[in-house]
Amino acid sequence: MQSGVFENQDVPSELLSALPYLATIIVLVLISRNRQMLALHFPASLAKPFRPDT
């Protein structure tokens, strides 16, 4: 029987606790890399001043 590469490795609990946060950052970076696709999903009213009818 072959032993696994990570069989006797201790993984710090801090690293395991941080994995969801690291995954979120990686996904956000990958999503934001495509500027054209990102621009398609901006709200139409972005950067327009609000002027209520008075």
PDB file of N, H, CA, C and O in Angstrom:
ATOM      1  N   MET A   1       0.835  -1.175   0.000  1.00  0.00           N
ATOM      2  CA  MET A   1       0.000   0.000   0.000  1.00  0.00           C
ATOM      3  C   MET A   1       0.882   1.241   0.000  1.00  0.00           C
ATOM      4  O   MET A   1       1.844   1.330   0.763  1.00  0.00           O
ATOM      5  N   GLN A   2       0.543   2.208  -0.871  1.00  0.00           N
ATOM      6  H   GLN A   2      -0.239   2.135  -1.490  1.00  0.00           H
ATOM      7  CA  GLN A   2       1.337   3.427  -0.969  1.00  0.00           C
ATOM      8  C   GLN A   2       0.870   4.434   0.061  1.00  0.00           C
ATOM      9  O   GLN A   2      -0.319   4.540   0.362  1.00  0.00           O
ATOM     10  N   SER A   3       1.827   5.168   0.594  1.00  0.00           N
ATOM     11  H   SER A   3       2.793   5.082   0.350  1.00  0.00           H
ATOM     12  CA  SER A   3       1.453   6.210   1.534  1.00  0.00           C
ATOM     13  C   SER A   3       1.214   7.508   0.766  1.00  0.00           C
ATOM     14  O   SER A   3       1.882   7.785  -0.230  1.00  0.00           O
ATOM     15  N   GLY A   4       0.269   8.285   1.234  1.00  0.00           N
ATOM     16  H   GLY A   4      -0.274   8.060   2.043  1.00  0.00           H
ATOM     17  CA  GLY A   4      -0.069   9.537   0.576  1.00  0.00           C
ATOM     18  C   GLY A   4       0.990  10.599   0.819  1.00  0.00           C
ATOM     19  O   GLY A   4       1.770  10.511   1.767  1.00  0.00           O
ATOM     20  N   VAL A   5       1.006  11.579  -0.026  1.00  0.00           N
ATOM     21  H   VAL A   5       0.372  11.650  -0.796  1.00  0.00           H
ATOM     22  CA  VAL A   5       1.991  12.653   0.083  1.00  0.00           C
ATOM     23  C   VAL A   5       1.769  13.448   1.364  1.00  0.00           C
ATOM     24  O   VAL A   5       2.732  13.861   2.010  1.00  0.00           O
ATOM     25  N   PHE A   6       0.520  13.665   1.734  1.00  0.00           N
ATOM     26  H   PHE A   6      -0.262  13.330   1.208  1.00  0.00           H
ATOM     27  CA  PHE A   6       0.206  14.490   2.899  1.00  0.00           C
ATOM     28  C   PHE A   6      -0.157  13.652   4.122  1.00  0.00           C
ATOM     29  O   PHE A   6      -0.804  14.146   5.046  1.00  0.00           O
ATOM     30  N   GLU A   7       0.252  12.403   4.129  1.00  0.00           N
ATOM     31  H   GLU A   7       0.777  12.002   3.379  1.00  0.00           H
ATOM     32  CA  GLU A   7      -0.173  11.511   5.199  1.00  0.00           C
ATOM     33  C   GLU A   7       0.310  11.964   6.570  1.00  0.00           C
ATOM     34  O   GLU A   7      -0.468  11.957   7.523  1.00  0.00           O
ATOM     35  N   ASN A   8       1.548  12.349   6.690  1.00  0.00           N
ATOM     36  H   ASN A   8       2.180  12.354   5.915  1.00  0.00           H
ATOM     37  CA  ASN A   8       2.101  12.720   7.993  1.00  0.00           C
ATOM     38  C   ASN A   8       2.292  14.225   8.138  1.00  0.00           C
ATOM     39  O   ASN A   8       3.054  14.667   8.999  1.00  0.00           O
ATOM     40  N   GLN A   9       1.621  15.011   7.321  1.00  0.00           N
ATOM     41  H   GLN A   9       1.002  14.652   6.622  1.00  0.00           H
ATOM     42  CA  GLN A   9       1.760  16.463   7.382  1.00  0.00           C
ATOM     43  C   GLN A   9       0.690  17.041   8.302  1.00  0.00           C
ATOM     44  O   GLN A   9      -0.481  16.670   8.226  1.00  0.00           O
ATOM     45  N   ASP A  10       1.103  17.932   9.151  1.00  0.00           N
ATOM     46  H   ASP A  10       2.055  18.233   9.213  1.00  0.00           H
ATOM     47  CA  ASP A  10       0.164  18.626  10.020  1.00  0.00           C
ATOM     48  C   ASP A  10      -0.218  19.939   9.358  1.00  0.00           C
ATOM     49  O   ASP A  10       0.645  20.749   9.020  1.00  0.00           O
ATOM     50  N   VAL A  11      -1.507  20.143   9.176  1.00  0.00           N
ATOM     51  H   VAL A  11      -2.208  19.484   9.450  1.00  0.00           H
ATOM     52  CA  VAL A  11      -2.012  21.382   8.601  1.00  0.00           C
ATOM     53  C   VAL A  11      -2.500  22.255   9.750  1.00  0.00           C
ATOM     54  O   VAL A  11      -3.344  21.834  10.540  1.00  0.00           O
ATOM     55  N   PRO A  12      -1.964  23.479   9.842  1.00  0.00           N
ATOM     56  CA  PRO A  12      -2.395  24.348  10.947  1.00  0.00           C
ATOM     57  C   PRO A  12      -3.886  24.649  10.868  1.00  0.00           C
ATOM     58  O   PRO A  12      -4.432  24.856   9.785  1.00  0.00           O
ATOM     59  N   SER A  13      -4.530  24.671  12.015  1.00  0.00           N
ATOM     60  H   SER A  13      -4.086  24.503  12.895  1.00  0.00           H
ATOM     61  CA  SER A  13      -5.968  24.938  12.051  1.00  0.00           C
ATOM     62  C   SER A  13      -6.280  26.345  11.561  1.00  0.00           C
ATOM     63  O   SER A  13      -7.368  26.596  11.044  1.00  0.00           O
ATOM     64  N   GLU A  14      -5.323  27.271  11.723  1.00  0.00           N
ATOM     65  H   GLU A  14      -4.438  27.067  12.143  1.00  0.00           H
ATOM     66  CA  GLU A  14      -5.523  28.638  11.238  1.00  0.00           C
ATOM     67  C   GLU A  14      -5.662  28.659   9.718  1.00  0.00           C
ATOM     68  O   GLU A  14      -6.467  29.417   9.176  1.00  0.00           O
ATOM     69  N   LEU A  15      -4.890  27.838   9.040  1.00  0.00           N
ATOM     70  H   LEU A  15      -4.236  27.222   9.479  1.00  0.00           H
ATOM     71  CA  LEU A  15      -4.966  27.760   7.579  1.00  0.00           C
ATOM     72  C   LEU A  15      -6.318  27.196   7.151  1.00  0.00           C
ATOM     73  O   LEU A  15      -6.941  27.701   6.217  1.00  0.00           O
ATOM     74  N   LEU A  16      -6.761  26.160   7.829  1.00  0.00           N
ATOM     75  H   LEU A  16      -6.255  25.750   8.588  1.00  0.00           H
ATOM     76  CA  LEU A  16      -8.066  25.585   7.501  1.00  0.00           C
ATOM     77  C   LEU A  16      -9.196  26.569   7.786  1.00  0.00           C
ATOM     78  O   LEU A  16     -10.193  26.598   7.064  1.00  0.00           O
ATOM     79  N   SER A  17      -9.046  27.364   8.825  1.00  0.00           N
ATOM     80  H   SER A  17      -8.236  27.341   9.412  1.00  0.00           H
ATOM     81  CA  SER A  17     -10.067  28.363   9.141  1.00  0.00           C
ATOM     82  C   SER A  17     -10.090  29.492   8.113  1.00  0.00           C
ATOM     83  O   SER A  17     -11.138  30.093   7.874  1.00  0.00           O
ATOM     84  N   ALA A  18      -8.949  29.781   7.509  1.00  0.00           N
ATOM     85  H   ALA A  18      -8.098  29.293   7.703  1.00  0.00           H
ATOM     86  CA  ALA A  18      -8.852  30.878   6.550  1.00  0.00           C
ATOM     87  C   ALA A  18      -9.224  30.461   5.131  1.00  0.00           C
ATOM     88  O   ALA A  18      -9.362  31.324   4.264  1.00  0.00           O
ATOM     89  N   LEU A  19      -9.389  29.177   4.871  1.00  0.00           N
ATOM     90  H   LEU A  19      -9.277  28.477   5.576  1.00  0.00           H
ATOM     91  CA  LEU A  19      -9.671  28.716   3.508  1.00  0.00           C
ATOM     92  C   LEU A  19     -10.921  29.331   2.880  1.00  0.00           C
ATOM     93  O   LEU A  19     -10.863  29.691   1.704  1.00  0.00           O
ATOM     94  N   PRO A  20     -12.039  29.476   3.577  1.00  0.00           N
ATOM     95  CA  PRO A  20     -13.197  30.120   2.928  1.00  0.00           C
ATOM     96  C   PRO A  20     -12.910  31.563   2.510  1.00  0.00           C
ATOM     97  O   PRO A  20     -13.377  32.007   1.461  1.00  0.00           O
ATOM     98  N   TYR A  21     -12.155  32.289   3.313  1.00  0.00           N
ATOM     99  H   TYR A  21     -11.776  31.929   4.165  1.00  0.00           H
ATOM    100  CA  TYR A  21     -11.822  33.669   2.988  1.00  0.00           C
ATOM    101  C   TYR A  21     -10.875  33.733   1.790  1.00  0.00           C
ATOM    102  O   TYR A  21     -11.034  34.573   0.905  1.00  0.00           O
ATOM    103  N   LEU A  22      -9.900  32.845   1.776  1.00  0.00           N
ATOM    104  H   LEU A  22      -9.771  32.163   2.496  1.00  0.00           H
ATOM    105  CA  LEU A  22      -8.969  32.805   0.649  1.00  0.00           C
ATOM    106  C   LEU A  22      -9.678  32.424  -0.640  1.00  0.00           C
ATOM    107  O   LEU A  22      -9.390  32.987  -1.696  1.00  0.00           O
ATOM    108  N   ALA A  23     -10.597  31.479  -0.564  1.00  0.00           N
ATOM    109  H   ALA A  23     -10.831  31.021   0.294  1.00  0.00           H
ATOM    110  CA  ALA A  23     -11.353  31.079  -1.752  1.00  0.00           C
ATOM    111  C   ALA A  23     -12.201  32.234  -2.259  1.00  0.00           C
ATOM    112  O   ALA A  23     -12.312  32.431  -3.469  1.00  0.00           O
ATOM    113  N   THR A  24     -12.802  33.000  -1.356  1.00  0.00           N
ATOM    114  H   THR A  24     -12.713  32.840  -0.373  1.00  0.00           H
ATOM    115  CA  THR A  24     -13.606  34.151  -1.755  1.00  0.00           C
ATOM    116  C   THR A  24     -12.758  35.190  -2.465  1.00  0.00           C
ATOM    117  O   THR A  24     -13.172  35.726  -3.493  1.00  0.00           O
ATOM    118  N   ILE A  25     -11.585  35.482  -1.936  1.00  0.00           N
ATOM    119  H   ILE A  25     -11.249  35.047  -1.101  1.00  0.00           H
ATOM    120  CA  ILE A  25     -10.692  36.461  -2.564  1.00  0.00           C
ATOM    121  C   ILE A  25     -10.266  35.989  -3.937  1.00  0.00           C
ATOM    122  O   ILE A  25     -10.226  36.784  -4.876  1.00  0.00           O
ATOM    123  N   ILE A  26      -9.947  34.716  -4.076  1.00  0.00           N
ATOM    124  H   ILE A  26      -9.980  34.070  -3.314  1.00  0.00           H
ATOM    125  CA  ILE A  26      -9.523  34.180  -5.374  1.00  0.00           C
ATOM    126  C   ILE A  26     -10.647  34.286  -6.392  1.00  0.00           C
ATOM    127  O   ILE A  26     -10.410  34.669  -7.537  1.00  0.00           O
ATOM    128  N   VAL A  27     -11.864  33.951  -5.990  1.00  0.00           N
ATOM    129  H   VAL A  27     -12.057  33.640  -5.060  1.00  0.00           H
ATOM    130  CA  VAL A  27     -13.007  34.039  -6.907  1.00  0.00           C
ATOM    131  C   VAL A  27     -13.262  35.486  -7.319  1.00  0.00           C
ATOM    132  O   VAL A  27     -13.523  35.753  -8.491  1.00  0.00           O
ATOM    133  N   LEU A  28     -13.191  36.413  -6.383  1.00  0.00           N
ATOM    134  H   LEU A  28     -12.979  36.195  -5.430  1.00  0.00           H
ATOM    135  CA  LEU A  28     -13.402  37.820  -6.714  1.00  0.00           C
ATOM    136  C   LEU A  28     -12.339  38.351  -7.660  1.00  0.00           C
ATOM    137  O   LEU A  28     -12.642  39.143  -8.552  1.00  0.00           O
ATOM    138  N   VAL A  29     -11.108  37.930  -7.476  1.00  0.00           N
ATOM    139  H   VAL A  29     -10.862  37.287  -6.751  1.00  0.00           H
ATOM    140  CA  VAL A  29     -10.031  38.347  -8.387  1.00  0.00           C
ATOM    141  C   VAL A  29     -10.273  37.786  -9.782  1.00  0.00           C
ATOM    142  O   VAL A  29     -10.108  38.498 -10.773  1.00  0.00           O
ATOM    143  N   LEU A  30     -10.660  36.530  -9.868  1.00  0.00           N
ATOM    144  H   LEU A  30     -10.794  35.952  -9.063  1.00  0.00           H
ATOM    145  CA  LEU A  30     -10.911  35.922 -11.176  1.00  0.00           C
ATOM    146  C   LEU A  30     -12.094  36.572 -11.881  1.00  0.00           C
ATOM    147  O   LEU A  30     -12.062  36.763 -13.097  1.00  0.00           O
ATOM    148  N   ILE A  31     -13.131  36.911 -11.136  1.00  0.00           N
ATOM    149  H   ILE A  31     -13.158  36.757 -10.149  1.00  0.00           H
ATOM    150  CA  ILE A  31     -14.295  37.548 -11.736  1.00  0.00           C
ATOM    151  C   ILE A  31     -13.958  38.943 -12.235  1.00  0.00           C
ATOM    152  O   ILE A  31     -14.416  39.342 -13.306  1.00  0.00           O
ATOM    153  N   SER A  32     -13.174  39.683 -11.485  1.00  0.00           N
ATOM    154  H   SER A  32     -12.802  39.359 -10.615  1.00  0.00           H
ATOM    155  CA  SER A  32     -12.897  41.073 -11.828  1.00  0.00           C
ATOM    156  C   SER A  32     -11.812  41.231 -12.888  1.00  0.00           C
ATOM    157  O   SER A  32     -11.509  42.360 -13.272  1.00  0.00           O
ATOM    158  N   ARG A  33     -11.229  40.166 -13.365  1.00  0.00           N
ATOM    159  H   ARG A  33     -11.475  39.248 -13.052  1.00  0.00           H
ATOM    160  CA  ARG A  33     -10.173  40.275 -14.375  1.00  0.00           C
ATOM    161  C   ARG A  33     -10.721  40.678 -15.737  1.00  0.00           C
ATOM    162  O   ARG A  33     -10.023  41.352 -16.495  1.00  0.00           O
ATOM    163  N   ASN A  34     -11.942  40.290 -16.069  1.00  0.00           N
ATOM    164  H   ASN A  34     -12.509  39.743 -15.453  1.00  0.00           H
ATOM    165  CA  ASN A  34     -12.529  40.587 -17.370  1.00  0.00           C
ATOM    166  C   ASN A  34     -13.313  41.896 -17.263  1.00  0.00           C
ATOM    167  O   ASN A  34     -14.447  41.904 -16.785  1.00  0.00           O
ATOM    168  N   ARG A  35     -12.709  43.003 -17.706  1.00  0.00           N
ATOM    169  H   ARG A  35     -11.788  42.997 -18.094  1.00  0.00           H
ATOM    170  CA  ARG A  35     -13.318  44.331 -17.566  1.00  0.00           C
ATOM    171  C   ARG A  35     -14.584  44.480 -18.409  1.00  0.00           C
ATOM    172  O   ARG A  35     -15.533  45.133 -17.976  1.00  0.00           O
ATOM    173  N   GLN A  36     -14.615  43.894 -19.589  1.00  0.00           N
ATOM    174  H   GLN A  36     -13.844  43.364 -19.941  1.00  0.00           H
ATOM    175  CA  GLN A  36     -15.791  44.025 -20.451  1.00  0.00           C
ATOM    176  C   GLN A  36     -16.996  43.331 -19.816  1.00  0.00           C
ATOM    177  O   GLN A  36     -18.095  43.885 -19.811  1.00  0.00           O
ATOM    178  N   MET A  37     -16.803  42.161 -19.296  1.00  0.00           N
ATOM    179  H   MET A  37     -15.910  41.711 -19.301  1.00  0.00           H
ATOM    180  CA  MET A  37     -17.894  41.435 -18.656  1.00  0.00           C
ATOM    181  C   MET A  37     -18.325  42.159 -17.388  1.00  0.00           C
ATOM    182  O   MET A  37     -19.513  42.195 -17.065  1.00  0.00           O
ATOM    183  N   LEU A  38     -17.377  42.730 -16.676  1.00  0.00           N
ATOM    184  H   LEU A  38     -16.412  42.700 -16.938  1.00  0.00           H
ATOM    185  CA  LEU A  38     -17.676  43.457 -15.458  1.00  0.00           C
ATOM    186  C   LEU A  38     -18.505  44.702 -15.768  1.00  0.00           C
ATOM    187  O   LEU A  38     -19.412  45.043 -15.007  1.00  0.00           O
ATOM    188  N   ALA A  39     -18.207  45.385 -16.873  1.00  0.00           N
ATOM    189  H   ALA A  39     -17.471  45.108 -17.491  1.00  0.00           H
ATOM    190  CA  ALA A  39     -18.934  46.593 -17.255  1.00  0.00           C
ATOM    191  C   ALA A  39     -20.376  46.279 -17.639  1.00  0.00           C
ATOM    192  O   ALA A  39     -21.247  47.134 -17.478  1.00  0.00           O
ATOM    193  N   LEU A  40     -20.645  45.104 -18.130  1.00  0.00           N
ATOM    194  H   LEU A  40     -19.938  44.410 -18.260  1.00  0.00           H
ATOM    195  CA  LEU A  40     -22.003  44.741 -18.502  1.00  0.00           C
ATOM    196  C   LEU A  40     -22.921  44.617 -17.291  1.00  0.00           C
ATOM    197  O   LEU A  40     -24.139  44.749 -17.419  1.00  0.00           O
ATOM    198  N   HIS A  41     -22.349  44.366 -16.124  1.00  0.00           N
ATOM    199  H   HIS A  41     -21.361  44.258 -16.020  1.00  0.00           H
ATOM    200  CA  HIS A  41     -23.152  44.124 -14.929  1.00  0.00           C
ATOM    201  C   HIS A  41     -23.221  45.321 -13.992  1.00  0.00           C
ATOM    202  O   HIS A  41     -23.736  45.205 -12.880  1.00  0.00           O
ATOM    203  N   PHE A  42     -22.705  46.486 -14.431  1.00  0.00           N
ATOM    204  H   PHE A  42     -22.287  46.580 -15.335  1.00  0.00           H
ATOM    205  CA  PHE A  42     -22.819  47.686 -13.614  1.00  0.00           C
ATOM    206  C   PHE A  42     -24.244  48.200 -13.665  1.00  0.00           C
ATOM    207  O   PHE A  42     -24.904  48.070 -14.696  1.00  0.00           O
ATOM    208  N   PRO A  43     -24.734  48.778 -12.584  1.00  0.00           N
ATOM    209  CA  PRO A  43     -26.060  49.397 -12.617  1.00  0.00           C
ATOM    210  C   PRO A  43     -26.059  50.594 -13.576  1.00  0.00           C
ATOM    211  O   PRO A  43     -25.053  51.293 -13.697  1.00  0.00           O
ATOM    212  N   ALA A  44     -27.167  50.823 -14.245  1.00  0.00           N
ATOM    213  H   ALA A  44     -27.984  50.254 -14.148  1.00  0.00           H
ATOM    214  CA  ALA A  44     -27.258  51.916 -15.214  1.00  0.00           C
ATOM    215  C   ALA A  44     -27.135  53.275 -14.533  1.00  0.00           C
ATOM    216  O   ALA A  44     -26.691  54.239 -15.157  1.00  0.00           O
ATOM    217  N   SER A  45     -27.519  53.362 -13.273  1.00  0.00           N
ATOM    218  H   SER A  45     -27.880  52.578 -12.767  1.00  0.00           H
ATOM    219  CA  SER A  45     -27.490  54.643 -12.573  1.00  0.00           C
ATOM    220  C   SER A  45     -26.183  54.894 -11.821  1.00  0.00           C
ATOM    221  O   SER A  45     -26.095  55.846 -11.046  1.00  0.00           O
ATOM    222  N   LEU A  46     -25.188  54.073 -12.033  1.00  0.00           N
ATOM    223  H   LEU A  46     -25.259  53.300 -12.662  1.00  0.00           H
ATOM    224  CA  LEU A  46     -23.923  54.231 -11.331  1.00  0.00           C
ATOM    225  C   LEU A  46     -23.253  55.540 -11.733  1.00  0.00           C
ATOM    226  O   LEU A  46     -23.145  55.838 -12.922  1.00  0.00           O
ATOM    227  N   ALA A  47     -22.811  56.308 -10.773  1.00  0.00           N
ATOM    228  H   ALA A  47     -22.899  56.065  -9.807  1.00  0.00           H
ATOM    229  CA  ALA A  47     -22.092  57.579 -10.953  1.00  0.00           C
ATOM    230  C   ALA A  47     -22.981  58.687 -11.479  1.00  0.00           C
ATOM    231  O   ALA A  47     -22.466  59.714 -11.922  1.00  0.00           O
ATOM    232  N   LYS A  48     -24.277  58.523 -11.450  1.00  0.00           N
ATOM    233  H   LYS A  48     -24.695  57.689 -11.091  1.00  0.00           H
ATOM    234  CA  LYS A  48     -25.199  59.608 -11.815  1.00  0.00           C
ATOM    235  C   LYS A  48     -25.737  60.212 -10.527  1.00  0.00           C
ATOM    236  O   LYS A  48     -26.159  59.481  -9.631  1.00  0.00           O
ATOM    237  N   PRO A  49     -25.729  61.545 -10.422  1.00  0.00           N
ATOM    238  CA  PRO A  49     -26.220  62.161  -9.187  1.00  0.00           C
ATOM    239  C   PRO A  49     -27.715  61.970  -9.023  1.00  0.00           C
ATOM    240  O   PRO A  49     -28.465  61.929  -9.999  1.00  0.00           O
ATOM    241  N   PHE A  50     -28.131  61.855  -7.781  1.00  0.00           N
ATOM    242  H   PHE A  50     -27.522  61.888  -6.989  1.00  0.00           H
ATOM    243  CA  PHE A  50     -29.564  61.708  -7.482  1.00  0.00           C
ATOM    244  C   PHE A  50     -30.190  63.077  -7.376  1.00  0.00           C
ATOM    245  O   PHE A  50     -29.757  63.900  -6.570  1.00  0.00           O
ATOM    246  N   ARG A  51     -31.193  63.327  -8.173  1.00  0.00           N
ATOM    247  H   ARG A  51     -31.545  62.658  -8.828  1.00  0.00           H
ATOM    248  CA  ARG A  51     -31.909  64.596  -8.153  1.00  0.00           C
ATOM    249  C   ARG A  51     -33.414  64.296  -8.025  1.00  0.00           C
ATOM    250  O   ARG A  51     -34.094  64.006  -9.009  1.00  0.00           O
ATOM    251  N   PRO A  52     -33.895  64.373  -6.811  1.00  0.00           N
ATOM    252  CA  PRO A  52     -35.323  64.078  -6.631  1.00  0.00           C
ATOM    253  C   PRO A  52     -36.177  65.188  -7.255  1.00  0.00           C
ATOM    254  O   PRO A  52     -35.789  66.356  -7.268  1.00  0.00           O
ATOM    255  N   ASP A  53     -37.331  64.801  -7.763  1.00  0.00           N
ATOM    256  H   ASP A  53     -37.646  63.852  -7.752  1.00  0.00           H
ATOM    257  CA  ASP A  53     -38.259  65.783  -8.324  1.00  0.00           C
ATOM    258  C   ASP A  53     -38.890  66.590  -7.191  1.00  0.00           C
ATOM    259  O   ASP A  53     -39.531  66.033  -6.300  1.00  0.00           O
ATOM    260  N   THR A  54     -38.699  67.904  -7.237  1.00  0.00           N
ATOM    261  H   THR A  54     -38.177  68.356  -7.960  1.00  0.00           H
ATOM    262  CA  THR A  54     -39.283  68.760  -6.190  1.00  0.00           C
ATOM    263  C   THR A  54     -40.122  69.848  -6.774  1.00  0.00           C
ATOM    264  O   THR A  54     -40.687  70.656  -6.037  1.00  0.00           O
TER     265      THR A  54
END
